[in-house]
Amino acid sequence: MSSTAAALPAGQKLKTNGRRLSRTLFMYVVKDTLFSFSVSFLFFFFAFVVNQLLLMAQEILTKQVPLYQVLLLVFYSLPSIIAMSAPFASLMGTLMTIGRLNTDNEILIILASGLSYRMILIPALLVGILISLASFLANDVLLPAGTIQFSRLYRRILVSTPALELEANSVKRFRDTTIVTGPVAGTSIDNIIILDRTSDGERRVIMAGNAELRDAGIEGLSLDLSDAFIQSSKEIVRNDYDYASTTFLRYWVPQEDMIQAVSSIGPREMSSIDVRREIGNKVVDLDLRLDEQYSAILSQALMLEDSLRKGPRNETWNRRENYLETFAKEYQAAMVMRNDRSLQLFRIEYNKKYTIPFGALSFVFLAVSLGLLAKKSGQTVGFIFGIIISVVYWAMLMGGQTVGLRLGYSPFWSMWLPNILAASIGFVLLMIRIKK
């Protein structure tokens, strides 16, 4: 190569050294990355599908639900599985591709040909963008559609198999009823507690040592309680209550209550547009409630100030401590109201709808820089590093969601910090590699 290069005119040599992109190499890297991505995607896809099947087997197959309906439920869950698998497959696929190119000295040949690291980074970025867009489409369009079909099918299964709703040692919430169960053996439930509200506004607590689950068909769910104790109290006057005990009591959970509990759709099952619209509605509602609360606080503050200004001779002086106590309670209620948990959840899920899909793009910088460090067995090292980074990333994402929801931290930073760290670390390592 040296003799050939020396025989070339000076201008042609400079032109060769000044090249930055090659269409042939570009397509070569893209195809290799897509192939590795496909292999990695199948790995994560089947891992999540198997996990979903195991959950279905535990919750549904044991209740003798037909297998084809279980498979349909898994099929309707595929959009969420695709959206979750794509970013991690992008990371592992890019790591495996760059690692193989590096250990096979193909990157060295590319650099020796007068091309720069852009010949590696740009194709990887293009694949990352395509994967991110496909993942976002699955998460934002296909997931809500799949959830609707999932809910419809689950309602049909629920009507035919009401036992599906009650598990051992669990808490199940319906519209106006909460059922706490102990050990379950077949259709028999030990140590059951039922908390509900009647149409007259009474709150009831029903406890029984044993209950027998019955299929009431279109009527809903039937529980035959043995040795039951019932306590009922008024919604407003809690000191006014009644209690009774009986050796047998039949309790009904209407079918519409069961279906409503299944039909509820959270922000995860909505599109980003719907979540953003719901956030706007919640913000307006919260502002109205806060205005009312602040008015109540101001009213108590003014009464407290008036009693203090008029002094001991005024009749309101003796009520100053009540004013102060009420003021503190109203202020505390306003602080709790400001930290609206539902609004925080919607904001976290809204950011999460972008964080996970576009994690594939942020992984590109990290995968390219780590792949360039591989000295031997690049694909194997890429696979191992991909698994480790995926676990760490997922742990950080779930940790950020927990911190954001429980401690009220910024939803943006709680959800985007793992992506920002991955892209930043990868960019820094890449710059160090290029300078060397």
PERA-V633409 format. One record per pair of residues at least 24 apart in sequence whose ideal C-beta (glycine too) atoms are under 7 Angstrom apart, sorted by the first residue. I is the first residue (numbers start at 1). J is the second residue. Records with the same first field share a line. If there is no record, write none. Layout:
I = J + J
//
This chain:
16 = 114
17 = 114
18 = 114
19 = 114 + 115
20 = 115 + 116 + 118
21 = 119
22 = 115 + 119
25 = 110 + 119
26 = 123
29 = 120 + 123
30 = 123 + 126 + 127
32 = 97
33 = 93 + 94 + 97 + 123 + 124 + 127
34 = 127
36 = 93 + 96 + 97
37 = 89 + 90 + 93 + 127 + 131
40 = 89 + 92 + 93 + 386
41 = 85 + 86 + 89
44 = 85 + 88 + 89
45 = 81 + 85
48 = 81 + 84 + 85
49 = 74 + 81
52 = 77 + 81
60 = 164
63 = 161 + 163 + 164
65 = 157 + 161
69 = 153 + 157
72 = 153
73 = 150 + 153 + 154
76 = 146 + 149 + 150 + 153
77 = 146 + 150
78 = 146
79 = 138 + 142 + 143 + 146
80 = 143
82 = 138
83 = 135 + 138 + 139 + 143 + 356 + 357
84 = 356
86 = 131 + 134 + 135 + 360
87 = 135 + 356 + 357 + 359 + 360 + 363
88 = 390
90 = 128 + 131 + 360 + 363
91 = 363 + 367 + 386 + 389 + 390
92 = 382 + 383 + 386
94 = 124 + 363 + 364 + 367 + 368 + 371
95 = 367 + 370 + 371 + 382 + 385 + 386
96 = 379 + 382 + 383
98 = 367 + 368 + 371 + 372
99 = 371 + 374 + 378 + 379 + 381 + 382
100 = 378 + 379
102 = 371 + 372 + 374 + 378
103 = 374 + 375 + 376 + 377 + 378
107 = 372
117 = 434
120 = 368
121 = 368
124 = 364 + 368
125 = 364
128 = 360 + 361 + 363 + 364
129 = 361
131 = 360
132 = 357 + 358 + 360 + 361
135 = 357 + 360
136 = 357
139 = 353 + 356 + 357
140 = 271 + 272 + 353
141 = 271
143 = 269
144 = 269 + 270 + 271
147 = 265 + 269
151 = 262 + 263
154 = 262
155 = 259 + 262 + 263
158 = 258 + 259 + 262
159 = 255
162 = 215 + 220 + 221
163 = 187 + 213
165 = 221 + 258
166 = 213
173 = 261
174 = 253 + 257 + 258 + 261
175 = 257 + 260 + 261
176 = 257
177 = 253 + 257
187 = 212 + 213
188 = 212
189 = 213
194 = 251
201 = 235
202 = 232 + 233 + 234 + 235
203 = 232 + 233 + 235
204 = 230 + 231 + 232
205 = 231
206 = 230 + 251
216 = 252
218 = 255
219 = 252 + 255
220 = 252 + 253 + 254 + 255 + 258
221 = 253 + 258
222 = 250 + 252
223 = 251
224 = 248 + 250
225 = 249 + 251
267 = 345 + 346 + 349 + 350
268 = 349
272 = 350 + 353
275 = 346 + 349 + 350 + 353
276 = 350
278 = 346
279 = 343 + 346 + 347 + 350
282 = 340 + 342 + 343 + 346
283 = 343
286 = 340 + 343
289 = 337
290 = 334 + 337 + 338
293 = 330 + 333 + 334 + 337
294 = 334
296 = 330
297 = 327 + 330 + 331 + 334
300 = 326 + 327 + 330
301 = 327
339 = 408
344 = 404 + 405 + 408 + 411
345 = 405
347 = 411
348 = 401 + 404 + 405 + 411 + 414 + 415
351 = 411 + 412 + 415 + 416
352 = 415
355 = 415 + 416 + 419
358 = 419
359 = 419
362 = 419 + 422 + 423
363 = 422
365 = 423 + 426 + 427 + 430
366 = 422 + 425 + 426
368 = 426 + 430
369 = 426 + 429 + 430 + 433
372 = 433
393 = 418 + 422
//
